[in-house]
């Protein structure tokens, strides 16, 4: 795990659960690596909504996350931004 964040208590989602986000650096048996972002209700981040992140972007990490009732916006130091609507990570998805 290269980055971890949780939604602030001031942001309430309709499934009434806390939500977490993580940037995961994965390695394959062939030596390739990739970055994926996971957002969901599991504090261990073993399940949720997965988003592939370009390796060049993911390698720089995450600069910030902004949680709102409509979703979460993730900013990277490269200037890239990803917005994930809440409907994709609510109710254990």
C-alpha positions as CSV (number, residue, x, y, z in Angstrom):
1,X,0.0,0.0,0.0
2,X,1.6,3.3,-1.0
3,X,-1.2,5.6,0.1
4,X,-4.2,5.3,2.4
5,X,-7.1,7.8,3.2
6,X,-10.5,7.6,4.8
7,X,-13.6,9.8,4.2
8,X,-14.0,12.4,6.9
9,X,-16.8,11.9,9.4
10,X,-18.3,15.1,8.1
11,X,-19.1,13.4,4.8
12,X,-22.1,11.0,5.2
13,X,-22.9,8.5,2.5
14,X,-26.3,6.9,2.1
15,X,-25.0,3.4,3.0
16,X,-24.1,4.8,6.5
17,X,-20.6,3.2,6.5
18,X,-17.1,4.7,6.7
19,X,-15.2,4.6,3.4
20,X,-11.5,4.1,2.6
21,X,-9.2,4.7,-0.3
22,X,-5.8,3.1,-1.0
23,X,-3.2,3.2,-3.8
24,X,-1.8,-0.3,-4.2
25,X,1.5,-1.1,-5.9
26,X,1.1,-4.6,-7.4
27,X,3.9,-6.9,-8.7
28,X,3.3,-9.9,-11.0
29,X,5.4,-13.1,-11.2
30,X,6.8,-11.9,-14.5
31,X,8.3,-8.8,-12.7
32,X,5.8,-6.3,-14.1
33,X,4.2,-3.8,-11.8
34,X,1.1,-1.7,-11.8
35,X,-0.9,0.7,-9.7
36,X,-4.5,0.3,-8.7
37,X,-6.7,2.5,-6.5
38,X,-9.4,0.8,-4.4
39,X,-12.3,2.6,-2.7
40,X,-14.8,0.9,-0.4
41,X,-16.1,0.1,3.0
42,X,-13.4,-2.4,4.0
43,X,-10.8,-0.8,6.2
44,X,-8.3,-3.6,5.0
45,X,-9.0,-2.5,1.4
46,X,-9.3,-6.1,0.3
47,X,-12.4,-5.4,-1.7
48,X,-14.2,-2.4,-3.2
49,X,-14.2,-0.5,-6.4
50,X,-10.9,-0.9,-8.3
51,X,-9.5,1.7,-10.7
52,X,-6.4,1.1,-12.8
53,X,-3.8,4.0,-12.5
54,X,-1.2,4.6,-15.2
55,X,2.2,3.4,-13.8
56,X,3.9,6.8,-14.5
57,X,1.1,8.6,-12.5
58,X,0.9,6.0,-9.7
59,X,4.6,5.9,-9.1
60,X,4.5,9.5,-7.9
61,X,1.8,8.7,-5.3
62,X,-1.3,10.7,-4.4
63,X,-1.1,14.4,-3.6
64,X,-4.6,14.7,-2.1
65,X,-8.1,13.4,-1.8
66,X,-11.3,15.4,-1.5
67,X,-14.4,13.5,-0.3
68,X,-17.9,14.8,-1.0
69,X,-21.3,13.3,-0.9
70,X,-21.1,12.9,-4.7
71,X,-17.8,11.0,-4.7
72,X,-14.1,11.3,-4.2
73,X,-11.6,13.4,-6.2
74,X,-8.0,12.2,-6.2
75,X,-5.1,14.5,-7.2
76,X,-1.7,13.3,-8.2
77,X,1.6,15.3,-8.2
78,X,1.7,14.9,-12.0
79,X,-1.4,17.1,-12.3
80,X,-3.7,14.3,-13.1
81,X,-7.1,14.0,-11.4
82,X,-9.5,11.1,-11.0
83,X,-13.1,11.5,-9.8
84,X,-14.9,8.4,-8.7
85,X,-18.7,8.9,-8.2
86,X,-20.0,7.6,-4.9
87,X,-22.4,5.2,-6.6
88,X,-19.4,3.0,-7.6
89,X,-18.1,2.4,-4.1
90,X,-21.3,2.5,-1.9
91,X,-22.9,-0.7,-0.4
92,X,-19.8,-2.8,-0.5
93,X,-19.0,-2.6,-4.2
